[in-house]
Amino acid sequence: MAARTRSSQAAVEERRQAVLRHVVEHGETRIDELADHFGVSLMTMHRDLDDLAQRSLLRKERGRAVPYPAVTMETATRFRESTALSAKAAVCHAALGRVRPGSTVLMDDSTTLFPLAPALAELDRITVVTNSVGLAQRLGSAGVEVTLLGGRYHGDFNSCTGPEVTRTLSRIRADLALMSATAVLSGQLFHPLREYVEVKLAMLASAERALLLVDHSKFGKTATHAYGTVTDYEAVITDTGTPETEIAALESLGVPVERVDPGDHPL
């Protein structure tokens, strides 16, 4: 009897991400129910959940899979890094043409901006200032000059906030700020955590120009803290998955909107 072909690692990861989405959407779920739903053995489902739990993407408790609280999932880097990857790459590709050589660029801790790191290295004399440790590592590895804003370090978000960050930003004059948002509804921007709002506002105040890069998954949502509108930015770059009602709301505020196809021009 021929040996059963083992699933490729890519297929396994795709299934595990689907399991994670199911648990997030449905809440606490029995492991045997998950195995039935995804058509795998109980042992395979235990392996999947062990892997997700080791990455702190969910909790495994007494025969159940349990999601993390919504606020953690909205903001923690480990959740945001693997979502809407093709849309983020397309949005970053579109933004790249607006970055002028020789610029000082502010970048917040949004994982939306991660695909920009290798591309910025191709531009001449770019200096990036960021509060994101993860982004600083990517930019530094690509050969971009980086200033990392130090302050209170948040392990879940792999970035810094606090008065040290905002004070340093008040002494910087940047050419461009590249930023994203956790939630956007009818042109209003939201974030679950006040300390990150303060960093975003300080970046806007320190930059001559600002662009908002937001993939479709952020629209039609709110969070605890409202902190301005898209009118603080010279343009919004998003992807074709963004609802027409949200696009109309942005345009009604007089802000140019560029929509890009996630299937085109990946970085």
C-alpha positions as CSV (number, residue, x, y, z in Angstrom):
1,M,0.0,0.0,0.0
2,A,1.4,3.3,-1.0
3,A,2.3,5.7,1.8
4,R,-0.2,8.5,2.2
5,T,1.2,11.8,0.8
6,R,1.8,14.2,3.6
7,S,0.2,17.6,3.4
8,S,2.6,20.4,2.3
9,Q,3.6,22.9,5.0
10,A,1.8,25.6,3.1
11,A,-1.5,23.6,3.1
12,V,-1.1,22.8,6.8
13,E,-0.6,26.5,7.6
14,E,-3.6,27.5,5.5
15,R,-5.7,25.0,7.5
16,R,-4.4,26.3,10.8
17,Q,-5.2,29.9,9.8
18,A,-8.7,28.7,8.9
19,V,-9.0,27.1,12.3
20,L,-7.9,30.3,13.9
21,R,-10.4,32.3,12.0
22,H,-13.2,29.8,12.9
23,V,-12.4,30.1,16.6
24,V,-12.2,33.9,16.5
25,E,-15.6,34.1,14.7
26,H,-17.4,31.5,16.8
27,G,-15.7,31.9,20.2
28,E,-14.7,29.0,22.5
29,T,-15.0,25.8,20.5
30,R,-14.7,22.1,21.4
31,I,-11.7,20.4,19.8
32,D,-13.7,17.4,18.6
33,E,-16.1,19.8,16.9
34,L,-13.2,21.5,15.2
35,A,-11.9,18.2,14.0
36,D,-15.3,17.3,12.5
37,H,-15.7,20.7,10.9
38,F,-12.3,20.6,9.1
39,G,-12.5,16.9,8.3
40,V,-9.3,15.9,10.1
41,S,-8.4,13.4,12.9
42,L,-8.6,14.5,16.5
43,M,-4.8,14.0,16.7
44,T,-4.2,16.3,13.7
45,M,-6.5,19.0,15.2
46,H,-4.6,18.8,18.5
47,R,-1.3,19.3,16.6
48,D,-2.8,22.3,14.8
49,L,-4.0,23.8,18.1
50,D,-0.7,23.1,19.8
51,D,1.1,25.0,17.1
52,L,-1.4,28.0,17.2
53,A,-1.2,28.1,21.0
54,Q,2.7,28.0,21.0
55,R,2.5,31.1,18.7
56,S,0.1,32.7,21.2
57,L,-2.6,33.0,18.6
58,L,-5.2,31.2,20.7
59,R,-5.5,29.3,24.0
60,K,-6.0,25.5,24.3
61,E,-7.9,24.6,27.5
62,R,-9.4,21.3,28.6
63,G,-10.6,20.1,25.3
64,R,-11.5,23.5,24.0
65,A,-9.9,26.2,21.8
66,V,-10.4,29.7,23.2
67,P,-9.7,33.0,21.3
68,Y,-7.9,36.0,22.8
69,P,-9.9,39.1,23.7
70,A,-10.9,41.3,20.8
71,V,-8.7,44.2,21.8
72,T,-5.7,42.0,21.8
73,M,-6.5,40.6,18.4
74,E,-7.1,44.1,16.9
75,T,-3.7,45.4,17.9
76,A,-1.2,42.6,18.7
77,T,1.4,42.2,16.0
78,R,1.3,38.4,15.9
79,F,-2.4,38.6,14.7
80,R,-1.9,41.5,12.2
81,E,1.2,40.3,10.5
82,S,-0.5,37.4,8.6
83,T,-3.7,39.1,7.5
84,A,-4.5,40.6,4.1
85,L,-0.9,40.1,2.9
86,S,-1.6,40.6,-0.8
87,A,-3.7,43.8,-0.2
88,K,-0.9,45.2,2.0
89,A,1.7,44.5,-0.6
90,A,-0.3,46.2,-3.3
91,V,-1.1,49.3,-1.2
92,C,2.6,49.6,-0.3
93,H,3.6,49.3,-3.9
94,A,1.3,52.2,-4.8
95,A,2.7,54.4,-1.9
96,L,6.3,53.8,-3.0
97,G,6.0,56.2,-5.9
98,R,5.0,59.0,-3.5
99,V,8.2,58.7,-1.5
100,R,10.9,61.2,-2.7
101,P,14.6,60.3,-2.6
102,G,16.4,62.1,0.2
103,S,13.3,62.2,2.4
104,T,12.9,61.7,6.1
105,V,9.9,59.4,6.6
106,L,7.9,58.7,9.7
107,M,6.3,55.2,9.9
108,D,4.0,54.0,12.6
109,D,3.8,50.5,14.0
110,S,1.3,49.3,11.4
111,T,2.0,45.9,9.9
112,T,0.5,47.3,6.7
113,L,3.8,49.1,6.2
114,F,6.0,46.0,6.5
115,P,6.2,45.2,2.8
116,L,7.7,48.7,2.2
117,A,11.0,47.8,3.9
118,P,12.9,46.2,1.0
119,A,11.5,48.6,-1.5
120,L,12.6,51.7,0.4
121,A,16.1,50.4,0.3
122,E,16.1,50.9,-3.5
123,L,15.5,54.7,-3.0
124,D,18.4,57.1,-2.5
125,R,19.1,58.6,0.9
126,I,16.0,57.6,2.7
127,T,15.9,58.0,6.5
128,V,13.0,56.3,8.5
129,V,11.9,57.2,12.0
130,T,9.6,54.7,13.6
131,N,8.3,53.4,16.9
132,S,8.1,49.8,15.6
133,V,10.8,47.4,16.5
134,G,9.7,44.9,13.9
135,L,9.7,47.5,11.1
136,A,13.1,48.9,12.3
137,Q,14.5,45.3,12.1
138,R,13.2,44.9,8.5
139,L,14.4,48.2,7.4
140,G,17.8,47.8,9.0
141,S,18.3,44.4,7.4
142,A,17.4,45.9,4.0
143,G,20.0,48.6,4.4
144,V,17.8,51.6,5.2
145,E,19.0,54.2,7.8
146,V,16.6,53.9,10.7
147,T,16.0,55.9,13.9
148,L,14.0,53.8,16.5
149,L,11.9,55.8,18.9
150,G,12.4,54.4,22.3
151,G,9.9,54.6,25.2
152,R,7.7,52.1,26.9
153,Y,8.0,48.8,25.1
154,H,4.9,46.7,24.4
155,G,5.8,43.1,23.8
156,D,2.4,42.2,22.2
157,F,2.8,45.0,19.7
158,N,6.6,45.0,19.4
159,S,6.7,48.7,19.5
160,C,7.1,51.7,21.8
161,T,4.8,54.5,23.1
162,G,4.9,57.1,25.8
163,P,6.2,60.6,26.5
164,E,9.7,59.7,25.3
165,V,8.4,58.9,21.9
166,T,6.1,61.9,21.6
167,R,8.8,64.3,22.9
168,T,11.3,63.1,20.3
169,L,8.8,63.4,17.5
170,S,8.1,67.0,18.6
171,R,11.8,67.8,17.8
172,I,11.7,66.1,14.3
173,R,10.6,67.6,11.1
174,A,9.9,64.9,8.5
175,D,9.0,65.1,4.9
176,L,6.4,62.4,4.9
177,A,4.4,60.2,7.3
178,L,3.3,56.8,6.2
179,M,0.6,55.5,8.5
180,S,-2.3,53.1,8.8
181,A,-5.3,52.8,11.1
182,T,-6.9,49.9,13.1
183,A,-10.4,50.9,12.2
184,V,-12.1,53.4,9.8
185,L,-15.8,54.2,9.6
186,S,-17.1,56.9,7.2
187,G,-13.8,58.7,7.2
188,Q,-13.3,58.6,11.0
189,L,-10.2,56.9,12.4
190,F,-10.2,54.7,15.5
191,H,-7.7,52.8,17.7
192,P,-8.3,50.7,20.8
193,L,-5.4,52.1,22.8
194,R,-5.0,55.8,23.7
195,E,-1.1,55.7,23.9
196,Y,-0.9,54.6,20.3
197,V,-3.3,57.4,19.3
198,E,-0.9,59.9,20.9
199,V,2.0,58.6,18.8
200,K,0.0,58.8,15.6
201,L,-1.1,62.4,16.4
202,A,2.5,63.3,17.2
203,M,3.7,61.9,13.8
204,L,1.1,63.8,11.9
205,A,2.2,67.0,13.7
206,S,5.8,66.4,12.8
207,A,5.3,65.6,9.1
208,E,5.0,68.0,6.2
209,R,2.8,65.4,4.3
210,A,1.0,62.3,5.3
211,L,-0.5,59.3,3.5
212,L,-2.9,56.8,5.0
213,L,-2.4,53.2,3.8
214,V,-5.4,51.0,4.8
215,D,-6.4,47.6,3.5
216,H,-10.1,46.7,3.1
217,S,-10.3,44.7,6.4
218,K,-10.0,47.9,8.5
219,F,-13.1,49.6,7.0
220,G,-16.6,49.6,8.5
221,K,-15.3,49.2,12.1
222,T,-14.8,51.3,15.2
223,A,-12.6,51.1,18.3
224,T,-12.5,52.9,21.7
225,H,-10.7,56.0,20.7
226,A,-11.5,58.3,17.8
227,Y,-8.6,60.5,16.8
228,G,-9.4,62.4,13.6
229,T,-10.4,61.9,10.1
230,V,-8.9,61.1,6.7
231,T,-8.7,64.8,6.1
232,D,-5.5,64.8,8.0
233,Y,-3.9,63.0,5.1
234,E,-3.2,64.2,1.5
235,A,-4.5,60.9,0.2
236,V,-5.8,57.4,1.1
237,I,-4.4,54.3,-0.5
238,T,-6.6,51.2,-0.2
239,D,-7.4,48.1,-2.2
240,T,-10.4,47.1,-4.4
241,G,-11.9,45.1,-1.6
242,T,-12.9,48.2,0.3
243,P,-16.7,48.7,0.3
244,E,-18.1,51.3,-2.1
245,T,-20.0,53.1,0.8
246,E,-16.7,53.6,2.6
247,I,-15.0,54.9,-0.5
248,A,-17.9,57.4,-1.1
249,A,-17.5,58.6,2.5
250,L,-13.8,59.3,2.0
251,E,-14.4,61.1,-1.3
252,S,-17.2,63.2,0.2
253,L,-14.6,64.6,2.6
254,G,-12.6,65.8,-0.3
255,V,-9.7,63.4,0.1
256,P,-8.2,61.7,-3.0
257,V,-8.5,57.9,-2.8
258,E,-6.3,55.5,-4.8
259,R,-7.6,51.9,-5.1
260,V,-5.3,49.1,-6.1
261,D,-5.8,45.5,-7.1
262,P,-4.1,43.1,-4.7
263,G,-3.3,40.9,-7.7
264,D,-1.2,43.6,-9.3
265,H,2.4,44.8,-8.6
266,P,3.2,42.8,-5.4
267,L,6.4,43.9,-3.7
